[in-house]
Amino acid sequence: MKLPSPPAISRRRLIDNQQELIAAFEEIIRRPDEQEEVLREVAVRCLAA
C-alpha cells in the first residue's frame, strides 16, 4: 500500500523558512540563555505560514 505524497513546498516558502532560521540563530547569539524559546517561536512561525 503506497501512501500519498505530501504537497510540494513552494520555493518561496523554503526561502522564507531559511530566512526565519537565519534570524533565529542571530537572536540566539543575542539571547544565549533563551535558545529553546527562540527556536519554539521560529517553529510556530514556520508551521503557521
PQR file of N, CA, C, O and H, with PARSE charges and radii, in Angstrom:
ATOM      1  N   MET A   1       0.841  -1.176   0.000 -0.4000 1.5000
ATOM      2  CA  MET A   1       0.000   0.000   0.000 -0.0000 2.0000
ATOM      3  C   MET A   1       0.893   1.249   0.000  0.5500 1.7000
ATOM      4  O   MET A   1       1.744   1.419   0.874 -0.5500 1.4000
ATOM      5  N   LYS A   2       0.689   2.086  -0.965 -0.4000 1.5000
ATOM      6  CA  LYS A   2       1.505   3.293  -1.100 -0.0000 2.0000
ATOM      7  C   LYS A   2       0.758   4.480  -0.499  0.5500 1.7000
ATOM      8  O   LYS A   2      -0.417   4.706  -0.790 -0.5500 1.4000
ATOM      9  H   LYS A   2      -0.002   1.948  -1.674  0.4000 1.0000
ATOM     10  N   LEU A   3       1.466   5.234   0.350 -0.4000 1.5000
ATOM     11  CA  LEU A   3       0.877   6.426   0.952 -0.0000 2.0000
ATOM     12  C   LEU A   3       0.979   7.592  -0.027  0.5500 1.7000
ATOM     13  O   LEU A   3       1.945   7.684  -0.785 -0.5500 1.4000
ATOM     14  H   LEU A   3       2.419   5.050   0.587  0.4000 1.0000
ATOM     15  N   PRO A   4      -0.007   8.480  -0.013 -0.5600 1.5000
ATOM     16  CA  PRO A   4       0.065   9.636  -0.918  0.2800 2.0000
ATOM     17  C   PRO A   4       1.192  10.575  -0.510  0.5500 1.7000
ATOM     18  O   PRO A   4       1.493  10.735   0.673 -0.5500 1.4000
ATOM     19  N   SER A   5       1.800  11.182  -1.498 -0.4000 1.5000
ATOM     20  CA  SER A   5       2.884  12.142  -1.228 -0.0000 2.0000
ATOM     21  C   SER A   5       2.296  13.450  -0.721  0.5500 1.7000
ATOM     22  O   SER A   5       1.234  13.876  -1.175 -0.5500 1.4000
ATOM     23  H   SER A   5       1.557  11.052  -2.459  0.4000 1.0000
ATOM     24  N   PRO A   6       2.988  14.091   0.225 -0.5600 1.5000
ATOM     25  CA  PRO A   6       2.502  15.400   0.677  0.2800 2.0000
ATOM     26  C   PRO A   6       2.689  16.423  -0.443  0.5500 1.7000
ATOM     27  O   PRO A   6       3.533  16.234  -1.319 -0.5500 1.4000
ATOM     28  N   PRO A   7       1.913  17.495  -0.419 -0.5600 1.5000
ATOM     29  CA  PRO A   7       2.079  18.512  -1.468  0.2800 2.0000
ATOM     30  C   PRO A   7       3.471  19.131  -1.390  0.5500 1.7000
ATOM     31  O   PRO A   7       4.045  19.269  -0.311 -0.5500 1.4000
ATOM     32  N   ALA A   8       3.991  19.495  -2.534 -0.4000 1.5000
ATOM     33  CA  ALA A   8       5.330  20.098  -2.599 -0.0000 2.0000
ATOM     34  C   ALA A   8       5.308  21.465  -1.920  0.5500 1.7000
ATOM     35  O   ALA A   8       4.323  22.199  -2.005 -0.5500 1.4000
ATOM     36  H   ALA A   8       3.525  19.384  -3.411  0.4000 1.0000
ATOM     37  N   ILE A   9       6.395  21.789  -1.255 -0.4000 1.5000
ATOM     38  CA  ILE A   9       6.532  23.093  -0.619 -0.0000 2.0000
ATOM     39  C   ILE A   9       7.072  24.052  -1.671  0.5500 1.7000
ATOM     40  O   ILE A   9       7.996  23.719  -2.412 -0.5500 1.4000
ATOM     41  H   ILE A   9       7.195  21.192  -1.187  0.4000 1.0000
ATOM     42  N   SER A  10       6.497  25.229  -1.729 -0.4000 1.5000
ATOM     43  CA  SER A  10       6.935  26.194  -2.735 -0.0000 2.0000
ATOM     44  C   SER A  10       8.343  26.700  -2.431  0.5500 1.7000
ATOM     45  O   SER A  10       8.778  26.722  -1.280 -0.5500 1.4000
ATOM     46  H   SER A  10       5.746  25.500  -1.127  0.4000 1.0000
ATOM     47  N   ARG A  11       9.026  27.094  -3.464 -0.4000 1.5000
ATOM     48  CA  ARG A  11      10.370  27.651  -3.308 -0.0000 2.0000
ATOM     49  C   ARG A  11      10.337  28.884  -2.408  0.5500 1.7000
ATOM     50  O   ARG A  11      11.236  29.096  -1.595 -0.5500 1.4000
ATOM     51  H   ARG A  11       8.673  27.076  -4.399  0.4000 1.0000
ATOM     52  N   ARG A  12       9.291  29.692  -2.564 -0.4000 1.5000
ATOM     53  CA  ARG A  12       9.148  30.897  -1.736 -0.0000 2.0000
ATOM     54  C   ARG A  12       9.047  30.523  -0.254  0.5500 1.7000
ATOM     55  O   ARG A  12       9.656  31.175   0.594 -0.5500 1.4000
ATOM     56  H   ARG A  12       8.560  29.519  -3.225  0.4000 1.0000
ATOM     57  N   ARG A  13       8.277  29.473   0.058 -0.4000 1.5000
ATOM     58  CA  ARG A  13       8.113  29.037   1.454 -0.0000 2.0000
ATOM     59  C   ARG A  13       9.443  28.531   2.016  0.5500 1.7000
ATOM     60  O   ARG A  13       9.764  28.784   3.177 -0.5500 1.4000
ATOM     61  H   ARG A  13       7.782  28.943  -0.631  0.4000 1.0000
ATOM     62  N   LEU A  14      10.212  27.821   1.196 -0.4000 1.5000
ATOM     63  CA  LEU A  14      11.528  27.339   1.632 -0.0000 2.0000
ATOM     64  C   LEU A  14      12.461  28.505   1.931  0.5500 1.7000
ATOM     65  O   LEU A  14      13.188  28.480   2.924 -0.5500 1.4000
ATOM     66  H   LEU A  14       9.952  27.615   0.253  0.4000 1.0000
ATOM     67  N   ILE A  15      12.445  29.516   1.086 -0.4000 1.5000
ATOM     68  CA  ILE A  15      13.283  30.697   1.298 -0.0000 2.0000
ATOM     69  C   ILE A  15      12.843  31.436   2.556  0.5500 1.7000
ATOM     70  O   ILE A  15      13.680  31.867   3.349 -0.5500 1.4000
ATOM     71  H   ILE A  15      11.854  29.537   0.279  0.4000 1.0000
ATOM     72  N   ASP A  16      11.534  31.584   2.740 -0.4000 1.5000
ATOM     73  CA  ASP A  16      11.027  32.250   3.947 -0.0000 2.0000
ATOM     74  C   ASP A  16      11.459  31.501   5.207  0.5500 1.7000
ATOM     75  O   ASP A  16      11.870  32.123   6.186 -0.5500 1.4000
ATOM     76  H   ASP A  16      10.854  31.234   2.095  0.4000 1.0000
ATOM     77  N   ASN A  17      11.370  30.175   5.187 -0.4000 1.5000
ATOM     78  CA  ASN A  17      11.787  29.385   6.344 -0.0000 2.0000
ATOM     79  C   ASN A  17      13.288  29.538   6.596  0.5500 1.7000
ATOM     80  O   ASN A  17      13.718  29.627   7.746 -0.5500 1.4000
ATOM     81  H   ASN A  17      11.036  29.670   4.391  0.4000 1.0000
ATOM     82  N   GLN A  18      14.073  29.568   5.539 -0.4000 1.5000
ATOM     83  CA  GLN A  18      15.518  29.742   5.691 -0.0000 2.0000
ATOM     84  C   GLN A  18      15.827  31.102   6.319  0.5500 1.7000
ATOM     85  O   GLN A  18      16.703  31.205   7.178 -0.5500 1.4000
ATOM     86  H   GLN A  18      13.724  29.495   4.605  0.4000 1.0000
ATOM     87  N   GLN A  19      15.114  32.139   5.895 -0.4000 1.5000
ATOM     88  CA  GLN A  19      15.320  33.462   6.480 -0.0000 2.0000
ATOM     89  C   GLN A  19      14.912  33.484   7.949  0.5500 1.7000
ATOM     90  O   GLN A  19      15.551  34.153   8.761 -0.5500 1.4000
ATOM     91  H   GLN A  19      14.402  32.056   5.197  0.4000 1.0000
ATOM     92  N   GLU A  20      13.848  32.756   8.295 -0.4000 1.5000
ATOM     93  CA  GLU A  20      13.435  32.654   9.702 -0.0000 2.0000
ATOM     94  C   GLU A  20      14.528  31.976  10.529  0.5500 1.7000
ATOM     95  O   GLU A  20      14.801  32.394  11.655 -0.5500 1.4000
ATOM     96  H   GLU A  20      13.329  32.213   7.636  0.4000 1.0000
ATOM     97  N   LEU A  21      15.150  30.942   9.982 -0.4000 1.5000
ATOM     98  CA  LEU A  21      16.217  30.249  10.711 -0.0000 2.0000
ATOM     99  C   LEU A  21      17.442  31.137  10.892  0.5500 1.7000
ATOM    100  O   LEU A  21      18.078  31.112  11.946 -0.5500 1.4000
ATOM    101  H   LEU A  21      14.928  30.603   9.068  0.4000 1.0000
ATOM    102  N   ILE A  22      17.772  31.909   9.885 -0.4000 1.5000
ATOM    103  CA  ILE A  22      18.896  32.851   9.999 -0.0000 2.0000
ATOM    104  C   ILE A  22      18.612  33.848  11.116  0.5500 1.7000
ATOM    105  O   ILE A  22      19.471  34.110  11.958 -0.5500 1.4000
ATOM    106  H   ILE A  22      17.255  31.930   9.029  0.4000 1.0000
ATOM    107  N   ALA A  23      17.408  34.400  11.116 -0.4000 1.5000
ATOM    108  CA  ALA A  23      17.040  35.368  12.156 -0.0000 2.0000
ATOM    109  C   ALA A  23      17.060  34.710  13.532  0.5500 1.7000
ATOM    110  O   ALA A  23      17.456  35.337  14.515 -0.5500 1.4000
ATOM    111  H   ALA A  23      16.711  34.188  10.432  0.4000 1.0000
ATOM    112  N   ALA A  24      16.633  33.449  13.606 -0.4000 1.5000
ATOM    113  CA  ALA A  24      16.626  32.736  14.889 -0.0000 2.0000
ATOM    114  C   ALA A  24      18.043  32.563  15.417  0.5500 1.7000
ATOM    115  O   ALA A  24      18.287  32.784  16.604 -0.5500 1.4000
ATOM    116  H   ALA A  24      16.311  32.940  12.808  0.4000 1.0000
ATOM    117  N   PHE A  25      18.970  32.178  14.571 -0.4000 1.5000
ATOM    118  CA  PHE A  25      20.344  31.994  15.032 -0.0000 2.0000
ATOM    119  C   PHE A  25      20.971  33.324  15.453  0.5500 1.7000
ATOM    120  O   PHE A  25      21.756  33.368  16.400 -0.5500 1.4000
ATOM    121  H   PHE A  25      18.772  31.999  13.607  0.4000 1.0000
ATOM    122  N   GLU A  26      20.629  34.395  14.759 -0.4000 1.5000
ATOM    123  CA  GLU A  26      21.105  35.715  15.187 -0.0000 2.0000
ATOM    124  C   GLU A  26      20.526  36.066  16.552  0.5500 1.7000
ATOM    125  O   GLU A  26      21.220  36.628  17.400 -0.5500 1.4000
ATOM    126  H   GLU A  26      19.991  34.359  13.990  0.4000 1.0000
ATOM    127  N   GLU A  27      19.265  35.736  16.761 -0.4000 1.5000
ATOM    128  CA  GLU A  27      18.608  36.006  18.043 -0.0000 2.0000
ATOM    129  C   GLU A  27      19.217  35.156  19.159  0.5500 1.7000
ATOM    130  O   GLU A  27      19.352  35.624  20.290 -0.5500 1.4000
ATOM    131  H   GLU A  27      18.702  35.279  16.072  0.4000 1.0000
ATOM    132  N   ILE A  28      19.580  33.927  18.853 -0.4000 1.5000
ATOM    133  CA  ILE A  28      20.219  33.053  19.849 -0.0000 2.0000
ATOM    134  C   ILE A  28      21.567  33.633  20.281  0.5500 1.7000
ATOM    135  O   ILE A  28      21.955  33.519  21.443 -0.5500 1.4000
ATOM    136  H   ILE A  28      19.471  33.547  17.935  0.4000 1.0000
ATOM    137  N   ILE A  29      22.266  34.246  19.351 -0.4000 1.5000
ATOM    138  CA  ILE A  29      23.540  34.874  19.699 -0.0000 2.0000
ATOM    139  C   ILE A  29      23.299  36.015  20.689  0.5500 1.7000
ATOM    140  O   ILE A  29      24.081  36.218  21.617 -0.5500 1.4000
ATOM    141  H   ILE A  29      21.951  34.338  18.406  0.4000 1.0000
ATOM    142  N   ARG A  30      22.205  36.759  20.480 -0.4000 1.5000
ATOM    143  CA  ARG A  30      21.889  37.868  21.386 -0.0000 2.0000
ATOM    144  C   ARG A  30      21.302  37.380  22.712  0.5500 1.7000
ATOM    145  O   ARG A  30      21.496  38.014  23.749 -0.5500 1.4000
ATOM    146  H   ARG A  30      21.569  36.595  19.726  0.4000 1.0000
ATOM    147  N   ARG A  31      20.583  36.251  22.678 -0.4000 1.5000
ATOM    148  CA  ARG A  31      19.907  35.736  23.878 -0.0000 2.0000
ATOM    149  C   ARG A  31      20.294  34.272  24.110  0.5500 1.7000
ATOM    150  O   ARG A  31      19.441  33.393  23.992 -0.5500 1.4000
ATOM    151  H   ARG A  31      20.425  35.736  21.836  0.4000 1.0000
ATOM    152  N   PRO A  32      21.555  33.993  24.435 -0.5600 1.5000
ATOM    153  CA  PRO A  32      22.017  32.598  24.529  0.2800 2.0000
ATOM    154  C   PRO A  32      21.315  31.767  25.605  0.5500 1.7000
ATOM    155  O   PRO A  32      21.274  30.541  25.502 -0.5500 1.4000
ATOM    156  N   ASP A  33      20.767  32.407  26.626 -0.4000 1.5000
ATOM    157  CA  ASP A  33      20.092  31.663  27.685 -0.0000 2.0000
ATOM    158  C   ASP A  33      18.640  31.332  27.336  0.5500 1.7000
ATOM    159  O   ASP A  33      17.938  30.698  28.125 -0.5500 1.4000
ATOM    160  H   ASP A  33      20.800  33.403  26.710  0.4000 1.0000
ATOM    161  N   GLU A  34      18.193  31.757  26.161 -0.4000 1.5000
ATOM    162  CA  GLU A  34      16.791  31.549  25.767 -0.0000 2.0000
ATOM    163  C   GLU A  34      16.687  30.791  24.445  0.5500 1.7000
ATOM    164  O   GLU A  34      15.768  31.032  23.662 -0.5500 1.4000
ATOM    165  H   GLU A  34      18.763  32.272  25.520  0.4000 1.0000
ATOM    166  N   GLN A  35      17.612  29.890  24.198 -0.4000 1.5000
ATOM    167  CA  GLN A  35      17.642  29.155  22.928 -0.0000 2.0000
ATOM    168  C   GLN A  35      16.337  28.410  22.660  0.5500 1.7000
ATOM    169  O   GLN A  35      15.789  28.481  21.559 -0.5500 1.4000
ATOM    170  H   GLN A  35      18.358  29.694  24.834  0.4000 1.0000
ATOM    171  N   GLU A  36      15.848  27.702  23.661 -0.4000 1.5000
ATOM    172  CA  GLU A  36      14.636  26.908  23.464 -0.0000 2.0000
ATOM    173  C   GLU A  36      13.451  27.795  23.102  0.5500 1.7000
ATOM    174  O   GLU A  36      12.673  27.461  22.209 -0.5500 1.4000
ATOM    175  H   GLU A  36      16.293  27.644  24.555  0.4000 1.0000
ATOM    176  N   GLU A  37      13.314  28.910  23.784 -0.4000 1.5000
ATOM    177  CA  GLU A  37      12.213  29.832  23.499 -0.0000 2.0000
ATOM    178  C   GLU A  37      12.317  30.389  22.078  0.5500 1.7000
ATOM    179  O   GLU A  37      11.318  30.458  21.361 -0.5500 1.4000
ATOM    180  H   GLU A  37      13.946  29.182  24.509  0.4000 1.0000
ATOM    181  N   VAL A  38      13.518  30.782  21.677 -0.4000 1.5000
ATOM    182  CA  VAL A  38      13.723  31.334  20.333 -0.0000 2.0000
ATOM    183  C   VAL A  38      13.357  30.296  19.273  0.5500 1.7000
ATOM    184  O   VAL A  38      12.660  30.613  18.309 -0.5500 1.4000
ATOM    185  H   VAL A  38      14.329  30.725  22.259  0.4000 1.0000
ATOM    186  N   LEU A  39      13.821  29.062  19.447 -0.4000 1.5000
ATOM    187  CA  LEU A  39      13.527  28.020  18.452 -0.0000 2.0000
ATOM    188  C   LEU A  39      12.047  27.642  18.450  0.5500 1.7000
ATOM    189  O   LEU A  39      11.487  27.326  17.400 -0.5500 1.4000
ATOM    190  H   LEU A  39      14.387  28.805  20.230  0.4000 1.0000
ATOM    191  N   ARG A  40      11.425  27.671  19.601 -0.4000 1.5000
ATOM    192  CA  ARG A  40       9.981  27.393  19.663 -0.0000 2.0000
ATOM    193  C   ARG A  40       9.210  28.452  18.885  0.5500 1.7000
ATOM    194  O   ARG A  40       8.294  28.132  18.127 -0.5500 1.4000
ATOM    195  H   ARG A  40      11.879  27.928  20.454  0.4000 1.0000
ATOM    196  N   GLU A  41       9.587  29.720  19.076 -0.4000 1.5000
ATOM    197  CA  GLU A  41       8.932  30.820  18.348 -0.0000 2.0000
ATOM    198  C   GLU A  41       9.106  30.665  16.840  0.5500 1.7000
ATOM    199  O   GLU A  41       8.166  30.889  16.078 -0.5500 1.4000
ATOM    200  H   GLU A  41      10.331  29.981  19.691  0.4000 1.0000
ATOM    201  N   VAL A  42      10.295  30.288  16.416 -0.4000 1.5000
ATOM    202  CA  VAL A  42      10.562  30.111  14.980 -0.0000 2.0000
ATOM    203  C   VAL A  42       9.751  28.948  14.425  0.5500 1.7000
ATOM    204  O   VAL A  42       9.214  29.036  13.321 -0.5500 1.4000
ATOM    205  H   VAL A  42      11.059  30.106  17.035  0.4000 1.0000
ATOM    206  N   ALA A  43       9.661  27.872  15.175 -0.4000 1.5000
ATOM    207  CA  ALA A  43       8.880  26.716  14.724 -0.0000 2.0000
ATOM    208  C   ALA A  43       7.412  27.084  14.545  0.5500 1.7000
ATOM    209  O   ALA A  43       6.780  26.694  13.563 -0.5500 1.4000
ATOM    210  H   ALA A  43      10.098  27.801  16.072  0.4000 1.0000
ATOM    211  N   VAL A  44       6.884  27.829  15.489 -0.4000 1.5000
ATOM    212  CA  VAL A  44       5.476  28.253  15.391 -0.0000 2.0000
ATOM    213  C   VAL A  44       5.271  29.124  14.164  0.5500 1.7000
ATOM    214  O   VAL A  44       4.302  28.947  13.426 -0.5500 1.4000
ATOM    215  H   VAL A  44       7.398  28.146  16.286  0.4000 1.0000
ATOM    216  N   ARG A  45       6.193  30.078  13.941 -0.4000 1.5000
ATOM    217  CA  ARG A  45       6.045  30.959  12.765 -0.0000 2.0000
ATOM    218  C   ARG A  45       6.129  30.165  11.460  0.5500 1.7000
ATOM    219  O   ARG A  45       5.351  30.397  10.535 -0.5500 1.4000
ATOM    220  H   ARG A  45       6.980  30.222  14.541  0.4000 1.0000
ATOM    221  N   CYS A  46       7.075  29.231  11.392 -0.4000 1.5000
ATOM    222  CA  CYS A  46       7.252  28.456  10.155 -0.0000 2.0000
ATOM    223  C   CYS A  46       6.071  27.524   9.895  0.5500 1.7000
ATOM    224  O   CYS A  46       5.642  27.364   8.752 -0.5500 1.4000
ATOM    225  H   CYS A  46       7.708  29.043  12.143  0.4000 1.0000
ATOM    226  N   LEU A  47       5.551  26.917  10.947 -0.4000 1.5000
ATOM    227  CA  LEU A  47       4.439  25.987  10.767 -0.0000 2.0000
ATOM    228  C   LEU A  47       3.118  26.704  10.525  0.5500 1.7000
ATOM    229  O   LEU A  47       2.220  26.158   9.884 -0.5500 1.4000
ATOM    230  H   LEU A  47       5.899  27.047  11.875  0.4000 1.0000
ATOM    231  N   ALA A  48       3.001  27.917  11.032 -0.4000 1.5000
ATOM    232  CA  ALA A  48       1.753  28.672  10.872 -0.0000 2.0000
ATOM    233  C   ALA A  48       1.620  29.275   9.468  0.5500 1.7000
ATOM    234  O   ALA A  48       0.514  29.568   9.016 -0.5500 1.4000
ATOM    235  H   ALA A  48       3.731  28.360  11.552  0.4000 1.0000
ATOM    236  N   ALA A  49       2.738  29.454   8.795 -0.4000 1.5000
ATOM    237  CA  ALA A  49       2.699  30.097   7.473 -0.0000 2.0000
ATOM    238  C   ALA A  49       2.227  29.146   6.395  0.5500 1.7000
ATOM    239  O   ALA A  49       2.138  29.530   5.229 -0.5500 1.4000
ATOM    240  H   ALA A  49       3.637  29.215   9.163  0.4000 1.0000
TER
END
